[in-house]
Amino acid sequence: MPRSILHPVLLLLLALLPASNALAASSDSPKASSKGSSKSSSEKSPPKAVAANSDSSSKGLKVHAKAAILVDVQSGRVLHSVNADEPRAVASTQKLMTALLVAEGGGLDKAVKIEASDTWAEPSKLDIKAGEVYRRGDLLRILLIKSMNDVARALARDNAGSVEAFARKMNAKAAQLGMTDSNFVNPNGLPAEGQHSTARDMAKLAAAAYRSKAIREIVCQREISWQHPSGKVSEFHNTNRVLSSLKACNGMKTGYTVAAGFCLVSSASNGGKDVISVVLGDTKEFVWSDSQKLLSWGLGIEPQTARNP
């Protein structure tokens, strides 16, 4: 792979690491989605690495989340952070890791036969049944757009043989990405003892997911049609409401449990600039506006031009 393509993600992961533990890492550079910039980061001049601390100009930027981080994808700069290294439950936002492993595994046109153990999940379910057969890529799509917990189990078991084996793959991938303060136990983010991550680590995961063409093409969609085995067709709307309220937003993943609070990993692109925002432990009232505020500020969009969801 050409060295020029490796620069942006190297610098982003380096900047996201705490200053005392900075390690080099690499991944493919992103391609613009249908809502993103038409110019990829690999076409830009190589940016300079910067410190992991927040940009001093963001001191007046306030959010209600317990932990948050905003990063500039091209420069690798952490533009704003609040308790970015505090271990927290991250709920369904960790489905980005599930999606990344499935996307990297390939074979998205292959069939997945549902097993009884895949259905053991609550509360958000597609109500898949043992014996049903679905296209792997379609399951990935419904996972990212509507966050179905039984679908996450099905994809995990299909990928690794069992949920437990898949969790080991999640943690191996986390280590590869430099996510030093994360531990995953299941593929859907439902509460589990010992399961946690941080805003900084989730930004590293988001950066890797942002570079997956398969994921980028899904998370930017506001709604999809789903055909059930019975022939019935359902319309599902993306759980990420910022997609509808901020034109520059091009996706990522929501999450909520009582333990985690309201969480959102979001991305946006405007004028050749890409940013990623992570808010964890937010409230129902502010999770959308906080995320939108961070993305707008990172892109230099005036807050009053970006209405609240």
C-alpha positions in Angstrom: 0.0 0.0 0.0 1.4 3.4 -0.9 2.9 5.2 2.0 1.0 8.4 1.2 -2.3 6.7 2.0 -1.1 5.8 5.5 -0.3 9.3 6.8 -3.8 10.6 8.0 -4.8 7.6 10.0 -1.3 7.2 11.5 -1.5 10.8 12.7 -5.1 10.5 13.9 -4.4 7.4 16.0 -1.2 8.9 17.3 -3.0 12.1 18.4 -5.8 10.1 20.1 -3.3 8.2 22.2 -2.4 9.7 25.6 0.8 11.6 25.2 2.8 9.1 27.4 1.6 6.1 25.4 1.7 7.4 21.8 2.2 4.5 19.3 2.2 4.5 15.5 -0.6 2.8 13.7 -1.9 2.6 10.2 -5.1 1.9 8.1 -6.5 2.6 4.8 -7.5 6.2 4.1 -11.3 7.0 3.7 -13.2 7.4 0.5 -15.8 10.1 0.3 -19.4 8.9 0.9 -22.4 10.2 -0.9 -22.7 12.8 1.8 -19.1 13.5 2.3 -16.3 15.3 0.6 -15.4 14.3 -3.0 -11.7 14.7 -2.1 -10.2 12.0 0.1 -7.7 12.7 2.8 -4.9 10.9 0.9 -5.1 13.7 -1.7 -4.2 16.4 0.9 -0.8 17.5 2.0 0.5 15.2 4.9 -0.6 16.9 8.1 1.6 17.4 11.2 1.2 15.4 14.3 -0.1 17.5 17.3 -0.5 17.0 21.0 -3.4 14.8 22.3 -4.8 17.7 24.4 -7.8 19.8 23.3 -7.3 22.8 21.1 -7.1 25.8 23.6 -9.6 27.7 21.4 -12.4 25.2 22.4 -12.5 26.3 26.1 -15.9 27.9 25.6 -17.4 24.8 24.0 -19.7 23.2 26.5 -21.6 19.9 26.2 -23.8 18.0 28.7 -22.1 14.6 28.1 -20.1 12.9 30.9 -17.3 12.3 28.4 -16.7 13.6 24.9 -14.1 14.1 22.2 -13.9 15.8 18.9 -11.2 15.0 16.4 -10.1 16.4 13.0 -9.5 13.4 10.8 -7.0 15.0 8.4 -4.8 16.7 10.9 -5.2 14.2 13.7 -5.8 17.1 16.2 -8.1 16.6 19.2 -10.2 19.7 18.9 -12.1 19.2 22.2 -12.3 16.7 25.0 -14.1 16.1 28.3 -13.0 13.1 30.4 -11.9 11.4 27.2 -10.0 8.7 29.1 -12.7 7.9 31.7 -13.8 4.2 31.3 -17.5 4.1 30.7 -20.2 1.8 29.3 -20.8 2.8 25.6 -23.9 0.8 24.8 -24.7 0.2 21.1 -22.0 2.5 19.8 -19.7 -0.6 20.2 -21.6 -2.1 17.3 -19.2 -0.2 15.2 -16.6 -2.8 16.3 -19.0 -5.6 15.3 -19.7 -3.9 12.0 -16.0 -3.3 11.3 -15.1 -7.0 11.9 -17.9 -8.2 9.8 -17.1 -5.8 7.0 -13.4 -6.7 7.1 -14.4 -10.4 7.0 -16.0 -9.8 3.6 -18.5 -12.1 1.8 -21.3 -9.6 2.3 -23.3 -11.3 -0.5 -23.1 -14.6 1.4 -26.1 -16.2 3.2 -26.4 -16.4 7.0 -28.7 -19.0 8.4 -30.1 -18.0 11.8 -29.6 -20.2 14.8 -31.7 -20.3 18.0 -28.9 -18.7 20.1 -28.9 -15.7 17.8 -32.4 -14.7 19.0 -31.4 -14.5 22.7 -31.3 -10.7 23.0 -33.5 -7.9 24.3 -34.9 -5.3 24.0 -34.3 -4.0 20.5 -34.9 -6.9 18.1 -35.7 -7.7 14.5 -37.3 -10.9 15.8 -35.3 -13.1 13.5 -36.2 -16.8 13.8 -34.1 -20.0 13.8 -33.9 -21.4 10.3 -34.4 -18.1 8.4 -31.7 -17.1 5.9 -30.5 -13.6 5.2 -27.9 -11.9 3.2 -24.9 -11.0 5.4 -24.7 -7.5 4.0 -28.4 -6.9 4.7 -27.9 -7.9 8.3 -25.0 -5.5 8.5 -27.2 -2.7 7.1 -30.0 -3.2 9.6 -27.5 -3.5 12.5 -26.0 -0.1 11.8 -29.2 1.7 10.9 -31.7 0.3 13.4 -29.3 -1.3 16.0 -31.0 -4.7 16.4 -29.4 -6.7 19.2 -30.4 -10.1 17.9 -28.8 -9.2 14.5 -25.6 -8.4 16.3 -25.6 -11.9 17.9 -26.3 -13.5 14.5 -23.4 -11.7 12.8 -21.0 -12.4 15.7 -21.8 -16.1 15.7 -21.6 -16.3 11.9 -18.2 -14.5 11.9 -16.5 -16.3 14.8 -18.5 -19.4 15.7 -19.8 -18.0 19.0 -20.5 -14.7 20.7 -17.6 -15.5 23.1 -15.1 -16.1 20.3 -16.3 -13.0 18.6 -15.7 -10.9 21.8 -12.1 -12.2 21.7 -11.8 -10.9 18.1 -13.3 -7.6 19.2 -10.6 -7.2 21.9 -7.8 -8.3 19.6 -9.0 -5.6 17.0 -9.2 -3.0 19.8 -5.6 -3.7 20.8 -4.6 -3.4 17.1 -6.2 0.0 16.9 -4.5 1.2 20.1 -7.7 1.1 22.2 -5.8 0.7 25.5 -8.8 1.3 27.8 -11.5 -0.9 26.3 -12.8 -4.4 27.0 -15.7 -6.0 25.1 -17.8 -8.9 26.2 -20.6 -9.0 23.6 -21.3 -7.7 20.1 -24.3 -5.5 20.9 -23.4 -3.3 23.9 -25.9 -4.7 26.3 -24.7 -4.4 30.0 -22.1 -7.0 30.9 -19.6 -7.1 33.7 -16.2 -5.8 32.7 -17.4 -4.2 29.5 -16.3 -0.7 28.9 -14.5 1.8 26.7 -13.6 5.5 26.6 -14.4 8.5 24.4 -10.8 8.5 23.1 -10.9 4.8 22.3 -14.2 5.0 20.6 -12.8 7.8 18.4 -10.1 5.4 17.4 -12.7 2.8 16.5 -14.7 5.4 14.6 -11.7 6.5 12.6 -11.2 2.9 11.5 -14.9 2.4 10.7 -14.8 5.7 8.8 -12.3 4.2 6.4 -14.5 1.2 5.6 -16.4 1.8 2.3 -19.0 -0.8 3.3 -19.7 1.0 6.6 -19.6 4.5 5.2 -22.2 3.5 2.5 -24.6 2.3 5.2 -24.3 4.8 8.1 -25.2 7.8 5.8 -28.6 6.4 4.9 -31.5 8.0 6.7 -33.9 5.1 6.1 -34.1 1.7 4.5 -36.7 -0.8 3.4 -36.6 -4.3 4.9 -38.3 -7.3 3.5 -39.2 -10.0 6.0 -39.3 -13.7 5.2 -43.1 -13.4 5.1 -42.8 -10.9 2.2 -43.9 -8.0 4.4 -41.8 -4.8 3.8 -41.0 -2.5 6.7 -39.5 1.0 6.6 -36.8 1.7 9.2 -35.4 5.1 10.0 -31.8 5.6 11.1 -31.6 6.0 14.9 -29.0 8.8 14.3 -31.2 11.9 14.3 -28.3 14.3 13.5 -28.3 12.9 10.0 -31.6 14.7 9.4 -30.7 17.9 11.2 -27.2 18.6 10.1 -26.5 18.4 6.3 -22.8 17.8 6.8 -23.4 14.7 9.0 -22.5 11.5 7.2 -23.3 8.9 9.8 -22.0 6.6 12.6 -23.8 5.0 15.5 -26.2 5.7 18.5 -26.4 3.9 21.8 -28.4 3.8 25.0 -28.6 1.8 28.2 -29.5 3.0 31.7 -25.8 2.4 32.7 -24.3 4.2 29.7 -26.8 7.0 29.3 -27.3 8.4 25.8 -24.3 7.9 23.5 -23.5 8.9 20.0 -20.5 8.5 17.7 -21.0 10.8 14.7 -19.1 12.0 11.7 -19.4 14.9 9.4 -17.6 16.3 6.3 -17.6 19.8 4.7 -15.3 21.6 2.4 -12.7 18.8 2.4 -12.6 18.6 6.2 -13.8 15.5 8.2 -14.5 15.4 11.9 -15.5 12.7 14.3 -17.4 13.4 17.5 -18.0 11.0 20.5 -20.4 11.8 23.3 -21.0 9.4 26.2 -23.2 9.5 29.2 -25.4 12.3 27.7 -29.1 13.0 28.3 -32.0 12.3 26.0 -32.6 16.1 25.8 -29.1 17.0 24.8 -27.4 14.1 23.0 -28.3 15.3 19.5 -27.7 19.0 20.0 -24.4 18.3 21.8 -23.2 16.1 19.0 -24.4 18.6 16.4 -22.6 21.4 18.3 -19.3 19.6 18.3 -19.5 18.6 14.6 -20.5 22.2 13.6 -17.7 23.7 15.6 -15.2 21.3 14.2 -16.2 22.1 10.7 -16.4 25.9 11.3 -20.1 26.0 10.6 -21.9 28.7 12.5 -24.1 27.1 15.2 -27.2 29.1 14.3 -27.1 27.6 10.8 -27.5 24.1 12.2 -30.9 23.6 13.7 -31.5 21.3 16.6 -32.9 17.9 15.8 
